[in-house]
Amino acid sequence: MATETQTDLDRDLPEQGPSGVWHEEDGESWWQPEPANGHVTLKVTPDTFPSNLFSVGLQYIDPGCALREHGHQCNDEILFVWEGEGTAYLDGVPHKVKAGSMVYVGRYVKHGFVNDGPGQLKLMWVISPPGLEGVIRGMGQERELGTSHPGVFPRPNNIREILDTGKFARSEQLVEGGSGR
C-alpha cells in the first residue's frame, strides 16, 4: 500500500500568486512636466513586481493643473479619485469627479483631468497591459522623498518617441473636442 507524502499533496495545490503591501510613498517617484506639475509614484510595474498583466501608480495633480488629454492604443485604464476634486474629460465630455469617483477608459478613448478644486487631486490608476510606467519615467524627473518640487518644466523634445513606445494614440486617432489641454 502506497502512502501519500506532503510533496505528493502539494502537487495538487494551485500555484500561489504574488502579493504585497505598499504605503503612499513606497515606489519610484517622478515629477511630471507641465501642465500636470505634480508627481507620479509607480507602485506595481513588471520591473518592480512579478506581474506582467498591469501597472499601478498614484498621480498627484496640483490645483489649477491638468493631466493632459490622451488616449491609449491597446490599454484599458481605471482611474480612482482618492482625494480632491476636479473634472474628468472623456471624449471631450466633462464629468465632475471627487473622492470616491472611478473612471474607466478603454483603448482610443480620449481622456484627461483638470484639477479645478481647492487642493491636490489624487488619482490611483491601474492600466492593462502595462507600459504607462515607461512614459512616466521618460518624460519625468526623478523625485526623491522629501525634496522640493523642481518647478515647472516642459515635456522632453523626444516626447512623441516616448509616447509611441508607450503605445499612446496619436491625436488623429482620437475624437475631436475636449478640455483643450
C-alpha positions as CSV (number, residue, x, y, z in Angstrom):
1,M,0.0,0.0,0.0
2,A,1.4,3.4,-1.1
3,T,1.1,6.4,1.2
4,E,1.0,10.0,0.0
5,T,3.7,12.3,1.1
6,Q,3.4,16.0,1.7
7,T,5.2,16.6,-1.6
8,D,2.5,14.5,-3.4
9,L,-0.2,16.5,-1.7
10,D,1.5,19.8,-2.6
11,R,1.4,18.9,-6.3
12,D,-2.4,19.0,-6.2
13,L,-2.5,22.6,-4.9
14,P,-2.7,25.6,-7.3
15,E,0.4,27.7,-7.7
16,Q,0.1,30.7,-5.4
17,G,0.4,34.2,-7.0
18,P,2.4,37.1,-5.7
19,S,1.1,39.5,-3.0
20,G,2.4,42.8,-1.5
21,V,1.6,45.8,0.6
22,W,2.6,49.4,-0.4
23,H,2.3,52.6,1.5
24,E,1.7,56.0,-0.1
25,E,5.3,56.9,-0.6
26,D,6.5,53.4,-1.5
27,G,7.8,53.0,-5.0
28,E,9.8,55.0,-7.5
29,S,8.5,58.6,-7.9
30,W,8.7,61.0,-10.8
31,W,8.0,64.8,-11.1
32,Q,5.8,65.4,-14.1
33,P,6.1,68.2,-16.7
34,E,3.5,70.9,-17.3
35,P,0.5,71.1,-17.3
36,A,0.3,68.4,-14.5
37,N,3.1,69.9,-12.4
38,G,2.7,67.2,-9.8
39,H,4.2,63.7,-9.5
40,V,3.5,60.1,-10.1
41,T,4.6,57.3,-7.8
42,L,4.8,53.9,-9.5
43,K,3.6,51.1,-7.3
44,V,3.4,47.9,-9.4
45,T,5.2,47.5,-12.7
46,P,6.7,44.5,-14.5
47,D,10.1,45.9,-13.5
48,T,9.3,46.0,-9.8
49,F,6.8,43.2,-9.1
50,P,6.3,39.7,-10.6
51,S,3.2,40.6,-12.6
52,N,3.1,41.4,-16.3
53,L,-0.7,41.9,-16.5
54,F,-1.0,45.5,-15.3
55,S,0.7,48.5,-13.8
56,V,-0.5,50.7,-10.9
57,G,0.5,54.2,-9.9
58,L,-0.6,57.2,-7.8
59,Q,-0.9,60.5,-9.7
60,Y,-0.9,63.9,-7.9
61,I,-2.2,66.9,-9.8
62,D,-1.8,70.3,-8.2
63,P,-4.6,72.9,-8.1
64,G,-5.1,74.6,-11.4
65,C,-3.1,72.0,-13.3
66,A,-4.2,69.2,-15.6
67,L,-3.4,65.7,-16.8
68,R,-3.1,66.3,-20.5
69,E,-5.8,64.6,-22.7
70,H,-4.5,61.5,-24.3
71,G,-5.6,58.0,-25.4
72,H,-4.0,54.6,-25.5
73,Q,-3.8,52.3,-28.5
74,C,-4.1,49.0,-26.6
75,N,-4.8,49.6,-22.9
76,D,-7.7,49.7,-20.6
77,E,-7.3,52.0,-17.7
78,I,-9.2,52.5,-14.4
79,L,-8.6,55.8,-12.5
80,F,-9.8,56.1,-8.9
81,V,-10.0,59.5,-7.2
82,W,-9.0,59.1,-3.6
83,E,-8.7,62.7,-2.7
84,G,-9.6,66.1,-4.1
85,E,-12.0,67.1,-6.8
86,G,-11.8,68.1,-10.4
87,T,-13.2,67.4,-13.9
88,A,-12.5,64.3,-16.0
89,Y,-12.9,64.6,-19.7
90,L,-13.9,61.5,-21.7
91,D,-14.0,62.1,-25.4
92,G,-14.4,65.8,-24.7
93,V,-17.4,65.4,-22.3
94,P,-16.7,66.9,-18.8
95,H,-17.6,64.8,-15.7
96,K,-17.2,66.2,-12.2
97,V,-15.2,63.9,-10.0
98,K,-14.4,63.8,-6.3
99,A,-13.0,61.4,-3.7
100,G,-14.6,58.0,-4.4
101,S,-15.2,58.6,-8.1
102,M,-13.9,56.0,-10.5
103,V,-13.3,56.5,-14.3
104,Y,-12.9,53.7,-16.8
105,V,-11.4,54.2,-20.2
106,G,-10.8,51.7,-23.0
107,R,-8.4,51.9,-25.9
108,Y,-8.7,55.0,-28.1
109,V,-10.8,56.9,-25.6
110,K,-9.5,60.4,-25.2
111,H,-9.3,61.3,-21.6
112,G,-7.7,63.8,-19.2
113,F,-8.3,65.5,-15.9
114,V,-8.3,69.2,-14.8
115,N,-7.8,69.9,-11.1
116,D,-10.3,72.8,-10.6
117,G,-10.7,72.0,-6.9
118,P,-9.0,73.8,-4.0
119,G,-6.5,71.1,-3.1
120,Q,-4.4,68.4,-4.8
121,L,-6.2,65.9,-7.0
122,K,-5.0,62.4,-6.1
123,L,-5.7,59.5,-8.5
124,M,-4.8,55.9,-8.5
125,W,-4.6,54.3,-11.9
126,V,-4.5,50.7,-13.0
127,I,-3.6,50.1,-16.6
128,S,-3.5,46.8,-18.6
129,P,-1.4,45.8,-20.3
130,P,1.5,47.7,-18.6
131,G,3.5,50.3,-20.4
132,L,2.5,53.6,-18.9
133,E,5.4,53.4,-16.5
134,G,7.9,53.9,-19.3
135,V,6.1,57.1,-20.4
136,I,6.2,58.4,-16.8
137,R,9.9,57.7,-16.5
138,G,10.7,59.0,-19.9
139,M,9.1,62.4,-19.5
140,G,9.5,62.9,-15.8
141,Q,12.3,64.0,-13.5
142,E,13.2,61.5,-10.7
143,R,11.7,62.6,-7.4
144,E,13.3,61.8,-4.0
145,L,11.2,61.7,-0.9
146,G,11.3,65.0,1.0
147,T,12.7,67.1,-1.9
148,S,11.1,70.3,-3.2
149,H,9.3,70.5,-6.5
150,P,11.8,71.4,-9.2
151,G,9.5,74.0,-10.7
152,V,7.6,73.9,-13.9
153,F,9.4,72.1,-16.7
154,P,8.3,71.2,-20.2
155,R,7.9,67.8,-21.8
156,P,11.2,66.5,-23.4
157,N,11.9,67.1,-27.0
158,N,11.5,63.4,-27.9
159,I,8.0,63.2,-26.3
160,R,6.5,61.6,-29.5
161,E,9.1,58.8,-29.4
162,I,8.3,58.3,-25.7
163,L,4.6,58.2,-26.3
164,D,5.0,55.9,-29.3
165,T,7.0,53.4,-27.1
166,G,4.2,53.5,-24.5
167,K,1.6,52.9,-27.3
168,F,-0.2,56.3,-26.8
169,A,-2.6,57.1,-29.6
170,R,-1.8,59.9,-31.9
171,S,-4.2,62.9,-31.9
172,E,-5.7,62.0,-35.3
173,Q,-6.8,58.6,-33.9
174,L,-8.9,60.3,-31.2
175,V,-12.2,62.1,-31.1
176,E,-12.2,65.9,-31.6
177,G,-13.1,68.2,-28.7
178,G,-12.2,68.1,-25.1
179,S,-10.7,70.4,-22.5
180,G,-8.2,72.0,-24.8
181,R,-5.3,70.9,-22.6
